[in-house]
Amino acid sequence: MRRLVPLLLAGTLALGVSGCSDDGSATTPPPEPTSTSASASASTSAGAPADAVSYVALGDSYAAAPGVPNTSGADGCFRSDHNYAHLVAEADESITLTDVTCSGATTDTVLADQVPALDADTDLVTLGIGGNDFELFLTLIGQCSGAGPDAPGTPCTDTVEPQADDLLPKIEENIGATLDAVQEAAPDARVIVVGYPALLPRRGTCPDLVPLAAGDYPFLNQITQGLSDALQSQAEERDLDFVDVARASRGHDICSDDPWVNGAETAPDGTIPFHPFAAEQAAVADLITALR
């Protein structure tokens, strides 16, 4: 398998994805989402019942699930038809899904390209976003993986931590502004904010899967948890539901025997490096369904 240096999460690490083809295999990185590509939606339930629930899914690659079979790169968003949004819709025949999630999305591109998919008739919205803002995870992965698993000390932590500490509050502000825009565009919708999964174990390392200096594991956990905390804080401030994927995914980190997130190489099933497996998407779908 070919080792890839992801372009970002995030989702987490490498939320901006190294792309994948229609069959789920890794290819070149996707372009930055445009108003055309990011707004191209995938809908289910052609003949919707009169009491149909209009569901719009928003977010980045941890919502789009690039590499999870079956992934299409036709619109530049590398969106799987088995991401959690599709699984939620498949579990309830009353749901009509419009999926505008897009790999590489930032809060700015959600505002510009995805929020327009909402309207006064939207009943349900899910949103997972933040890790691509200010190229947070691109910076983390680029600098931290460059240190290598045998690097002495904590070179990533020493060089990147001050920058990350500065960026997280700004990202939280962006998340809040995005949620305000979502509520304005879909005033009667139930909005569910989806956090990011745990990527790394609280103790121990797995350098073959995650090529980082040992001292950098706690730091990256701190950053990914900080991102999920920002999503939760902004959701609770607006009395919105929050899906705590970090808590649910404990014991399913990349180093575990039952990982929900892929490591640094493309998986045999085509899952992109540092992105969620189908099992994680199914688990998130169950958490969302349980809220309904």
Secondary structure, 3 states (H helix, E strand, C coil): CCECCCCCCCCCCCCCCCCECCCCCECCCCCCCCHHHHHCCEECCCCCCCCCEEEEEEECHHHHCCCCCCEECCCCCCEECCCHHHHHHHCCCCEEEEECCCCCCCHHHHHHHHHHHCCCCCCEEEEECCCCHHHHHHHHHHHHHHHCCCCCCCHHHHHHHHHHHHHHHHHHHHHHHHHHHHHHHCCCCEEEEECCCCCCCCCCCCCCCCCCCCCHHHHHHHHHHHHHHHHHHHHHHCCCEEECHHHHCCCCCCCCCCCCECCCECCCCCCCCCCECHHHHHHHHHHHHHHC
